[in-house]
Amino acid sequence: MCVHYRQSVSPSDAAEFFSQGSLKLAETAARSNIEPGHVREDKDGPIMIADSVFGELVFETMRWGFPHYKNPKDQIVNIRNLKSSWWRGINGDYLLKPEYRCLIPFTAFAEYSQLERKEVFFSIGAPFPVFAGIWRPWTGARLKPVVGRARRQRLDDNWKLYAFLTTEANGVVEPHHDKAMPTILTTQAECEEWMGGGEDSLRLQRPLPDEMVKRVA
C-alpha cells in the first residue's frame, strides 16, 4: 500500500502537458507556486481538480486520506475494491461524479520492499504522471497545526480529503511489493477520460507496462 510519495510539481510543465487537448490548466494555476516535498498519509498535498465555473484544472491543497469506515481516526489513502458496499454506498457519488475526480501529480512513489525491508521508490517514464484520484468534503476531527504547539492537535473542522486508486502490481513493483501499485495516468487522453467521471472510466484502474516503471533510490 502506497502511503508515501514525492512531488516536485512544475505548473509550467502541467500547462504544457495539458495544452494540446480539451482539458486545460487555468492561467492562474500555471502561475502557482508549489513547494516540492514528501507527502505522507494524513498530510496535505497538492492535487488538481476542475473548477466549477470553466472546468479548467486548478491546483488545490487537500488532506490525503478518507475517513476509515470503522474508525474515523484512521485513514484510507488507497482505493482498490471499487465494488465494495463502502464505495457503492456511502461514497458512491464521490466515486463516479466528475466534480469529485482529481489528478495527483507526483515524481516518485514508495512501497515497502519485501526484498530490501525498507521503503523503495519508483519513477515513471512519462512527462507528467499523475495518480487517478477522488476527493470529497468531510466534517470531523483530524490532526492540524496549532500555533504555539510543536505537535499537531486533533480538532474538528471542515476538510477536503483525497485518495487514489490502486491496482495489481506490475513486473517491476511486484518483486518488492506484490499486493498493489498506484493507478497512474500518463497521457492527456487518460486524464480527460478520468476527469469525465462515470462507470466506464474505471477501466483505467490497471497497472502500467513494465517498461514505464523504474526502481529508483
C-alpha positions in Angstrom: 0.0 0.0 0.0 1.4 3.4 -1.0 1.5 5.7 2.0 4.3 8.0 0.8 5.3 9.7 -2.4 7.4 12.6 -3.6 6.2 15.5 -5.6 8.0 18.3 -7.4 5.2 19.8 -9.3 6.0 22.3 -12.0 2.9 24.3 -13.0 4.6 25.3 -16.3 5.1 21.6 -17.1 1.5 20.9 -16.3 0.4 23.8 -18.6 2.5 22.4 -21.4 1.2 18.8 -20.9 -2.4 19.9 -21.0 -2.0 22.4 -23.8 -3.0 20.2 -26.7 -6.3 18.7 -25.6 -9.7 19.9 -24.3 -8.6 19.6 -20.6 -6.7 22.8 -19.9 -4.8 24.2 -17.0 -6.2 27.6 -15.9 -3.9 30.5 -16.5 -3.9 31.4 -12.8 -2.9 27.8 -11.9 0.0 28.0 -14.3 1.5 30.7 -12.1 1.1 28.8 -8.9 4.0 28.4 -6.5 4.0 24.8 -5.2 6.7 23.8 -2.8 8.2 20.4 -3.5 8.4 17.8 -0.8 7.3 14.4 0.5 3.6 13.6 1.1 2.6 11.0 3.7 -0.8 9.7 4.8 -2.8 12.3 6.8 -0.7 15.1 5.5 -1.5 17.8 3.0 -0.6 17.6 -0.7 -1.3 19.5 -4.0 -3.9 18.0 -6.3 -5.6 19.1 -9.5 -9.4 19.5 -9.7 -11.7 21.1 -12.3 -13.0 24.4 -11.2 -16.8 24.7 -11.1 -17.1 27.7 -13.5 -14.9 27.0 -16.5 -14.0 23.3 -15.9 -10.3 24.2 -16.2 -7.8 22.4 -14.0 -6.6 24.3 -10.9 -4.3 23.3 -8.0 -5.7 22.9 -4.6 -4.1 21.6 -1.3 -6.1 18.8 0.4 -5.5 16.2 3.1 -4.5 12.7 2.0 -6.8 10.1 3.4 -10.6 9.4 3.6 -12.0 8.6 7.0 -11.9 4.9 7.7 -15.3 3.1 7.8 -14.6 1.6 11.2 -12.5 4.2 12.9 -12.5 7.8 11.6 -9.2 8.4 13.4 -7.6 6.1 10.7 -7.3 6.9 7.0 -8.0 5.1 3.8 -5.4 6.6 1.4 -5.6 3.9 -1.4 -8.7 2.7 -3.1 -8.7 -0.9 -4.5 -12.0 -2.7 -4.3 -14.4 -0.4 -6.1 -17.3 -2.9 -5.8 -17.4 -2.8 -2.0 -20.5 -1.6 -0.3 -18.5 1.2 1.3 -17.7 2.6 -2.1 -21.0 1.9 -3.8 -23.0 3.1 -0.8 -21.7 6.0 1.3 -19.0 7.1 -1.2 -20.8 6.2 -4.4 -21.4 9.8 -5.5 -17.7 10.7 -4.9 -16.5 7.7 -6.9 -18.4 8.4 -10.1 -19.3 12.1 -10.3 -16.8 14.1 -12.3 -16.8 17.0 -9.8 -15.1 14.7 -7.3 -12.4 13.4 -9.6 -8.9 14.7 -9.2 -5.4 14.2 -10.6 -2.5 13.9 -8.2 0.9 14.8 -9.6 4.0 13.0 -8.3 7.6 12.5 -9.0 8.1 9.0 -7.4 6.0 6.7 -5.2 7.2 4.5 -2.4 6.3 0.9 -1.5 7.7 -1.2 1.4 10.0 -3.7 -0.2 9.8 -7.2 0.9 13.2 -7.8 -0.6 15.1 -4.9 1.0 13.0 -4.5 4.1 12.7 -0.8 3.6 10.8 1.7 1.5 11.9 1.9 -2.1 10.8 4.4 -4.7 9.6 4.0 -8.3 9.5 6.7 -11.0 7.5 6.7 -14.3 8.8 7.2 -17.8 6.3 9.9 -18.8 6.4 13.7 -18.9 3.7 14.4 -16.3 2.4 11.3 -14.5 -0.5 11.6 -12.1 -2.4 9.3 -9.8 -6.1 8.7 -10.6 -7.7 10.3 -7.6 -11.0 11.1 -5.9 -11.7 13.8 -3.4 -14.6 14.5 -1.0 -15.7 17.0 1.7 -15.8 15.8 5.2 -16.5 17.3 8.7 -14.8 15.8 11.7 -11.6 15.7 13.8 -8.2 15.5 12.1 -4.7 16.5 13.1 -3.9 20.1 12.3 -1.1 22.5 13.3 -1.8 24.7 16.3 0.1 28.0 16.9 2.4 27.6 19.9 2.5 23.8 19.9 5.1 21.6 18.4 2.8 18.7 17.6 -0.4 18.8 15.6 -3.7 18.5 17.6 -6.9 16.6 16.6 -9.5 19.3 16.0 -12.9 19.4 14.3 -13.0 21.2 11.0 -14.5 21.1 7.5 -12.0 19.2 5.4 -11.3 18.4 1.8 -9.8 14.9 1.6 -8.4 12.9 -1.3 -7.3 9.3 -2.0 -6.2 7.5 -5.2 -6.9 4.2 -6.8 -4.5 1.2 -6.7 -4.3 -1.9 -8.9 -2.3 -5.1 -9.4 1.4 -4.7 -9.2 3.3 -4.9 -12.5 6.5 -6.9 -13.0 8.8 -4.1 -11.7 6.9 -3.4 -8.5 5.7 -7.0 -7.7 9.1 -8.4 -6.6 9.2 -5.6 -3.9 5.5 -5.2 -3.1 3.3 -8.0 -4.5 -0.1 -6.6 -3.3 -0.7 -3.4 -5.4 0.7 -0.3 -7.0 -1.0 3.1 -7.7 -3.2 3.6 -10.7 -1.2 6.0 -12.8 -2.3 8.1 -15.8 0.3 9.2 -18.3 -1.5 10.7 -21.3 -3.8 13.6 -21.7 -6.5 11.3 -23.1 -6.4 9.2 -20.0 -6.6 12.3 -17.8 -9.6 13.6 -19.8 -11.4 10.3 -19.5 -10.8 10.1 -15.8 -11.9 13.6 -15.1 -15.1 13.0 -17.1 -16.3 10.6 -14.4 -18.7 7.7 -14.9 -18.5 3.9 -14.7 -16.6 3.4 -17.9 -13.6 5.4 -16.8 -12.9 2.9 -14.0 -11.3 0.7 -16.7 -8.2 2.9 -16.1 -7.6 1.0 -12.9 -4.8 -1.1 -14.4 -1.1 -1.5 -13.9 1.4 0.4 -16.2 3.5 -1.7 -18.6 6.8 -2.7 -17.0 8.9 -0.6 -19.3 7.3 2.6 -18.0 8.2 2.0 -14.3 11.8 2.2 -12.9 13.1 1.5 -9.5 15.0 4.5 -8.1 16.8 5.3 -4.9 
